[in-house]
């Protein structure tokens, strides 16, 4: 902002007018490189590096980034700039910051405007009243402070909304409404931020409150239409989600009932389940029908060769032999030791031992035996060549004994 001063009648036209001009003001459209070249051409930087030149520039008010870092040299212009925030009463100083913020808003410089509004708020919230002029009319000053504070928060809310700082927008609007519950702009901006955050029910509430204050507000009406449209979408999504949750709950109850009716014991491990994609114990074809068939994810382990096969759905009426006849022989069995008729199958017992299971017996008959259980939602079957079974059993006993 340029301040114009009236020239005295005895002003000499040959006088240098730049003695009170901020450095670089006459060249504000020039780039930093241009300023450096021109200064160097005038002999200003002849014995300085570019960094040193920038350091010197940073000590002048126009290029200064920290008003408190001016060195030990006196700087009358700097002190004048620092004193601007304390000119007039608190209300007048805050009004000045608000006006500067409004100028930035006109140019859509939202971040700059937000900073000015924040400084204005800081002035009004400061407890160091002695730094500002004392008002002639305290009551009028207090009224003005309240009005400007409301405007500063409201304007900063708009900046935060434009900058997509939605939570900050709602906080600023909340402060505005505590000062003045009838501020329609605060209702609109708060509803807009809540809509952007997809907090639809809160946005609807704020929007309805705003329209009660101003029923003809077209911007509020348009916003309400968008919120209502989104509300309908969310209600449908919520309805589907609740229906899905209810369906899964009923399926779980039916599954547990089916397992209990078949005397099948299941136990969790307290650890994350293995990655089995969508494989799980289920009733098919209808998860809600007690007449459906139970299927179990199963793993066939070949402990003597550290290999395994995974069966996504082992039906309760199927026998182990049916799966072995498909999986055996395996590509890695170079000696031909694994054949359906030359292997034995074992399962872990609930007490920590092993039990030999028949390959031609249905899975239901095996699992309904009180000695075994399904752990972690997965049936585990050990497959061992008959010739190697005694050795493997001794190794298992030895490990468990230790």
Order of alpha helices (4+ residues) and beta strands (2+ residues): alpha-alpha-alpha-alpha-alpha-alpha-alpha-alpha-alpha-alpha-beta-beta-beta-beta-alpha-beta-beta-alpha-beta-beta-alpha
